[in-house]
Amino acid sequence: MDAGHVNWLAVLTATVLGFFVGGLWYSPLLFAKPWMEGFGISEAQAKHANMPRTFGLGLLAAFVIATTMAVFMGPNTTLGSGAFWGAHIGFLVIMPAIGIHYLFEQRSLKLWLINGGYVGVMATVMGAILGAWH
């Protein structure tokens, strides 16, 4: 593995768009309400969260994911193969790993589908961007 081929502008773009997917995914338009209900978080509690810390560390985590994907996918990735590998990483690696935690934490299938689905879609988007713009 050689990070010399990494297009850092593509990594930054994948990071921001992957993070944007999360903003949409967990918005009131999609899964905010069932996610909050599933974790027992009220709107008042959500408003008191340390959002700069949450968003900052979330963006950093997305950057680490995008960078790792760029390194592992290599310089010969296309939009299609990037989306393919992103989907595999998200849905077949990260989502099952989250599922193991959810099983032991006795969390619901619904929450696993919401959170795991987000990771799968985010990684697919990131992979497509990194592949198209290597």
Steps between C-alpha positions, in 0.01 A plus 500: 500500500628837398329825597693685229211457256240656730316799356455708814242728338292191423546381861382837632205501262406144598530599867269798465244320283507193726437730794221670303337160446492467880340840534226400260467145639449617857288801408127533571443415133626145551597332826539763776182408685532118499872530582432727800213279617714189467772645720259673738625848415254788524521810283594700811789261573613518139509880517733487802757277332850635440449539126837659412674199658259253340526651153875554526577144605244365251670690219839371615368142502358547148841629388671191643251273321541682167880501528512130585267417212712705258817320605347152484312551172813619320553716194319281244153530648210629291169651605333158471768300676532770766126487570517118500785489753347778706173307522686184598701682765191676639237229476713185534775609741395800710127426523551143631759632749243746629252212510722301738497791745126540461440133576693515826351839591154357425417785266222473245522380143347832399790698652752268339338552160497878548862531616641220287307619197655844540852356511429288192367792299777732623774254403338441159492875431858540620619209287328637191660842549845354567472268200374763261757753607813298574 
